[in-house]
Amino acid sequence: MTTLSPENSLSARQSASFILGLHPTVRTEAWKFLTGYYSWQSSQDERLTVDSTRRKNYEALCQMYQKIQPLLENLHRNFIETRNSITYDIKKLYDKDPLGNVLLDKKKLEKILLLSYVCNTQAEYQQGFHEMVMIFQLMLEHDHETFWLFQFFLQKTEHSCVINIGVGKNLDMLNTLIDFLDPVFAEHLKGKGAGAVPSLFPWFCLCFQRAFKTFDDVWRLWEVLLTGKPCRNFQVLVAYSMLQMVRPQVLQESMTGDDILLACNNLIDLDADELISAACIVYAELIQKDVPQSLKDFFL
């Protein structure tokens, strides 16, 4: 890759991450490039400087939060409600492995989530963020890395998992995609199966993490989303591919919306590579057709 131009080198690295996946031994460092925490063209000295700056900025945000916390508690009712929600959600998390070893620090997780809520006005706390940040925390060593990589992940994926920004758009485009590629299935989903697709919002809110058996599979899919390969908003193609898994049963049994949702919720322990491959096949099919402008704008 050293013989390539910076632009082509970047594309090649992202394509390699997309096609081959990341080896566990390099995942932690590679994510810093995929999210934009580090520049792909940065030197080691520049990365040390960036990391030091991000750590200091995180510490400064923590100090600011400590100062304004009493004000938030007294003047902002939403803050108290959100903090209670975060505390409740974190309590439900399993923090130990089967052998009893502690996997995560719940106090640190709560601190990061509260700081993210206060500092990121675009992405207010929503149920499921605690699980997402936990997965970052399991991968990374330091709190400032967890905080910043989560912020960069949201930005890089165009806030597609945020309810009041990307989730509704994802559901709309999923409906449009089904209408275009599978009119028979679309007709059923608008008739007897009405209500099923809008109820699939947890897929997007959680970036499909509950559909997989292992964290490695979750990271594998998220890495693909970060590369922007083979297209933007790949998450909708993933959702379409998952719906196709239940399609034969849905049509054969003429399922209602509630039954379809139950069948979709039973899609667990999936293999990330197989799901990514299925979504890529959908994309390959899509670009061979005369695609409506709305889908072009969304994916291409």
C-alpha positions as CSV (number, residue, x, y, z in Angstrom):
1,M,0.0,0.0,0.0
2,T,2.9,2.3,0.4
3,T,3.1,2.6,-3.4
4,L,-0.4,3.9,-3.6
5,S,-1.5,7.5,-3.4
6,P,-3.0,8.5,0.0
7,E,-6.5,8.4,-1.4
8,N,-6.1,5.0,-3.0
9,S,-4.2,3.7,0.0
10,L,-7.1,4.7,2.2
11,S,-9.6,3.0,-0.1
12,A,-7.5,-0.1,-0.1
13,R,-7.3,-0.3,3.6
14,Q,-11.0,0.2,4.1
15,S,-11.7,-2.4,1.4
16,A,-9.4,-4.9,3.1
17,S,-11.2,-4.3,6.5
18,F,-14.5,-4.8,4.7
19,I,-13.6,-8.0,2.7
20,L,-11.3,-9.8,5.1
21,G,-12.4,-8.5,8.5
22,L,-10.0,-7.5,11.3
23,H,-7.8,-9.9,13.3
24,P,-8.6,-9.6,17.0
25,T,-5.0,-8.6,17.8
26,V,-5.2,-5.5,15.7
27,R,-8.9,-4.6,16.2
28,T,-8.4,-2.1,19.0
29,E,-5.9,-0.1,17.1
30,A,-7.6,-0.4,13.7
31,W,-10.9,0.9,15.1
32,K,-9.2,4.2,15.9
33,F,-8.5,4.6,12.2
34,L,-11.9,3.3,11.0
35,T,-13.8,5.7,13.3
36,G,-11.6,8.7,12.5
37,Y,-10.0,8.9,15.9
38,Y,-6.7,8.8,14.0
39,S,-6.0,9.9,10.5
40,W,-5.0,7.1,8.1
41,Q,-2.1,9.3,7.0
42,S,-0.8,10.1,10.5
43,S,2.6,9.2,11.8
44,Q,3.2,7.4,15.1
45,D,4.3,10.7,16.7
46,E,1.2,12.4,15.4
47,R,-1.0,9.7,16.8
48,L,0.6,10.0,20.2
49,T,-0.1,13.7,20.2
50,V,-3.7,13.1,19.1
51,D,-4.3,10.5,21.8
52,S,-2.8,12.8,24.4
53,T,-5.1,15.7,23.2
54,R,-8.2,13.5,23.2
55,R,-7.4,12.3,26.7
56,K,-7.0,15.8,28.0
57,N,-10.2,16.9,26.3
58,Y,-12.0,14.0,27.9
59,E,-10.7,14.9,31.3
60,A,-11.7,18.5,30.8
61,L,-15.2,17.4,29.9
62,C,-15.3,15.3,33.0
63,Q,-14.3,18.3,35.1
64,M,-16.9,20.5,33.4
65,Y,-19.6,17.9,34.1
66,Q,-18.7,17.8,37.8
67,K,-19.1,21.6,38.0
68,I,-22.4,21.8,36.2
69,Q,-24.0,18.6,37.7
70,P,-25.8,20.4,40.5
71,L,-27.2,22.9,38.0
72,L,-28.4,20.1,35.8
73,E,-30.0,18.4,38.8
74,N,-31.8,21.5,39.9
75,L,-32.9,23.0,36.6
76,H,-33.3,20.1,34.1
77,R,-35.9,17.5,34.9
78,N,-34.8,15.5,31.8
79,F,-31.4,15.1,33.3
80,I,-32.7,13.4,36.4
81,E,-34.9,11.1,34.3
82,T,-32.1,10.2,31.9
83,R,-29.7,9.5,34.7
84,N,-32.2,7.2,36.4
85,S,-32.8,5.4,33.0
86,I,-29.0,5.0,32.6
87,T,-28.6,3.6,36.1
88,Y,-31.5,1.2,35.6
89,D,-30.3,0.0,32.2
90,I,-26.8,-0.6,33.5
91,K,-28.0,-2.6,36.5
92,K,-29.5,-5.2,34.1
93,L,-26.2,-5.8,32.3
94,Y,-24.3,-9.0,33.0
95,D,-20.9,-7.8,34.1
96,K,-19.2,-11.2,34.6
97,D,-18.3,-14.1,32.3
98,P,-19.4,-17.7,33.0
99,L,-16.3,-18.2,35.2
100,G,-17.2,-15.2,37.4
101,N,-14.6,-12.8,36.1
102,V,-15.6,-9.2,35.9
103,L,-15.9,-8.0,32.3
104,L,-16.7,-4.4,32.7
105,D,-16.8,-1.5,35.2
106,K,-20.4,-0.4,35.5
107,K,-19.4,2.9,37.3
108,K,-17.2,3.9,34.4
109,L,-19.8,2.9,31.9
110,E,-22.4,5.1,33.7
111,K,-20.0,8.0,33.7
112,I,-19.3,7.7,30.0
113,L,-23.0,7.5,29.1
114,L,-23.9,10.5,31.3
115,L,-21.0,12.5,29.7
116,S,-22.1,11.5,26.2
117,Y,-25.7,12.6,27.0
118,V,-24.6,16.0,28.3
119,C,-22.1,16.7,25.6
120,N,-23.7,15.2,22.5
121,T,-26.9,17.2,21.9
122,Q,-27.6,15.3,18.6
123,A,-27.8,11.9,20.2
124,E,-29.7,12.0,23.4
125,Y,-29.6,8.9,25.5
126,Q,-31.8,6.0,24.4
127,Q,-32.3,2.5,25.6
128,G,-29.6,0.4,24.0
129,F,-26.8,2.9,24.1
130,H,-25.7,1.2,27.4
131,E,-25.2,-2.0,25.5
132,M,-23.4,-0.3,22.6
133,V,-20.9,1.6,24.8
134,M,-20.4,-1.6,26.8
135,I,-19.1,-3.3,23.7
136,F,-16.7,-0.4,23.1
137,Q,-15.6,-0.7,26.7
138,L,-14.9,-4.4,26.3
139,M,-12.6,-3.6,23.3
140,L,-10.7,-0.6,24.6
141,E,-8.4,0.0,27.5
142,H,-9.1,3.6,28.5
143,D,-12.2,5.6,29.3
144,H,-11.3,8.5,26.9
145,E,-10.9,6.0,24.1
146,T,-14.4,4.5,24.8
147,F,-16.0,7.9,24.9
148,W,-14.5,9.3,21.7
149,L,-14.8,6.2,19.7
150,F,-18.5,6.0,20.5
151,Q,-18.9,9.6,19.4
152,F,-17.0,9.0,16.2
153,F,-18.9,5.8,15.5
154,L,-22.2,7.7,15.7
155,Q,-20.9,10.3,13.3
156,K,-19.3,7.9,10.9
157,T,-22.5,5.9,10.6
158,E,-24.5,9.1,10.1
159,H,-26.3,8.6,13.4
160,S,-28.2,5.8,11.8
161,C,-28.9,4.1,15.2
162,V,-30.3,7.3,16.8
163,I,-34.1,7.2,17.1
164,N,-34.7,10.9,16.4
165,I,-32.2,11.1,13.5
166,G,-31.6,7.9,11.5
167,V,-33.9,5.1,12.6
168,G,-37.0,6.5,11.1
169,K,-35.3,7.1,7.8
170,N,-33.9,3.5,7.9
171,L,-37.4,2.1,8.3
172,D,-38.8,4.2,5.5
173,M,-36.0,3.2,3.1
174,L,-36.4,-0.5,4.1
175,N,-40.0,-0.3,3.1
176,T,-39.0,1.4,-0.2
177,L,-36.4,-1.3,-0.8
178,I,-38.9,-4.1,-0.2
179,D,-41.4,-2.4,-2.5
180,F,-38.8,-2.2,-5.3
181,L,-37.1,-5.6,-5.0
182,D,-39.9,-7.8,-3.6
183,P,-43.4,-6.6,-4.5
184,V,-45.1,-9.8,-3.4
185,F,-43.6,-9.6,0.1
186,A,-44.3,-5.9,0.2
187,E,-48.0,-6.5,-0.5
188,H,-48.2,-8.9,2.4
189,L,-46.4,-6.5,4.7
190,K,-48.8,-3.8,3.9
191,G,-51.8,-6.0,4.3
192,K,-52.0,-8.8,6.8
193,G,-48.5,-8.2,8.0
194,A,-49.0,-4.5,8.6
195,G,-47.0,-3.1,11.4
196,A,-44.1,-5.5,11.3
197,V,-41.5,-3.3,9.6
198,P,-42.0,-0.3,11.9
199,S,-41.6,-2.6,14.9
200,L,-38.1,-3.6,13.7
201,F,-36.6,-0.4,15.0
202,P,-34.6,-2.2,17.7
203,W,-32.5,-3.7,14.8
204,F,-31.3,-0.3,13.9
205,C,-31.2,1.2,17.5
206,L,-28.8,-1.6,18.6
207,C,-27.0,-2.0,15.3
208,F,-28.1,-5.6,15.2
209,Q,-26.0,-6.6,18.1
210,R,-28.7,-8.9,19.6
211,A,-28.8,-10.9,16.4
212,F,-25.3,-12.3,16.9
213,K,-23.9,-14.9,19.2
214,T,-20.5,-13.4,19.8
215,F,-19.0,-9.9,20.2
216,D,-16.6,-10.8,17.4
217,D,-19.6,-11.0,15.0
218,V,-21.0,-7.6,16.3
219,W,-17.6,-6.0,15.8
220,R,-17.3,-7.6,12.3
221,L,-20.6,-6.0,11.1
222,W,-19.9,-2.7,12.8
223,E,-16.5,-2.6,11.1
224,V,-18.2,-2.9,7.7
225,L,-20.6,-0.1,8.6
226,L,-17.6,2.1,9.4
227,T,-15.8,1.4,6.1
228,G,-18.8,2.7,4.1
229,K,-18.3,-0.3,1.8
230,P,-19.9,-1.4,-0.5
231,C,-22.2,1.6,-0.1
232,R,-23.7,4.1,2.4
233,N,-26.4,3.0,4.8
234,F,-25.5,-0.7,4.5
235,Q,-27.5,-1.4,7.6
236,V,-30.7,-1.2,5.6
237,L,-29.4,-3.9,3.2
238,V,-28.6,-6.0,6.3
239,A,-32.1,-5.6,7.6
240,Y,-33.6,-6.5,4.2
241,S,-31.4,-9.7,4.2
242,M,-32.7,-10.6,7.7
243,L,-36.3,-10.2,6.6
244,Q,-35.6,-12.4,3.6
245,M,-34.7,-15.2,6.1
246,V,-38.2,-15.2,7.4
247,R,-40.0,-14.5,4.1
248,P,-40.8,-18.1,3.1
249,Q,-42.4,-18.8,6.5
250,V,-44.2,-15.5,6.5
251,L,-45.8,-16.1,3.1
252,Q,-46.5,-19.8,3.6
253,E,-48.2,-19.3,6.9
254,S,-49.7,-15.9,6.0
255,M,-48.4,-14.4,9.2
256,T,-49.8,-11.3,10.9
257,G,-47.6,-8.4,11.8
258,D,-47.1,-9.6,15.4
259,D,-46.2,-13.1,14.2
260,I,-43.7,-11.6,11.8
261,L,-42.1,-9.6,14.5
262,L,-41.8,-12.7,16.7
263,A,-40.1,-14.6,13.9
264,C,-37.7,-11.7,13.3
265,N,-36.9,-11.5,17.0
266,N,-36.0,-15.2,16.9
267,L,-33.2,-14.4,14.4
268,I,-30.3,-14.9,16.8
269,D,-26.9,-16.5,16.8
270,L,-26.4,-15.4,13.2
271,D,-23.0,-15.5,11.5
272,A,-21.8,-12.0,10.6
273,D,-19.9,-13.0,7.5
274,E,-22.9,-14.9,6.1
275,L,-25.2,-11.9,6.8
276,I,-22.7,-9.5,5.3
277,S,-22.4,-11.7,2.2
278,A,-26.2,-11.8,1.8
279,A,-26.5,-8.1,2.1
280,C,-23.7,-7.7,-0.5
281,I,-25.7,-9.9,-2.9
282,V,-28.7,-7.6,-2.4
283,Y,-26.6,-4.6,-3.2
284,A,-25.2,-6.3,-6.4
285,E,-28.8,-7.0,-7.4
286,L,-29.8,-3.5,-6.7
287,I,-27.2,-1.7,-8.8
288,Q,-28.1,-3.9,-11.8
289,K,-31.6,-2.3,-11.9
290,D,-33.0,1.1,-12.7
291,V,-33.1,2.2,-9.1
292,P,-35.6,4.9,-8.0
293,Q,-33.9,8.2,-7.1
294,S,-34.7,7.9,-3.4
295,L,-32.8,4.7,-3.2
296,K,-29.9,6.1,-5.3
297,D,-29.6,9.1,-2.9
298,F,-29.7,6.8,0.1
299,F,-27.3,4.1,-0.9
300,L,-25.1,5.5,-3.7
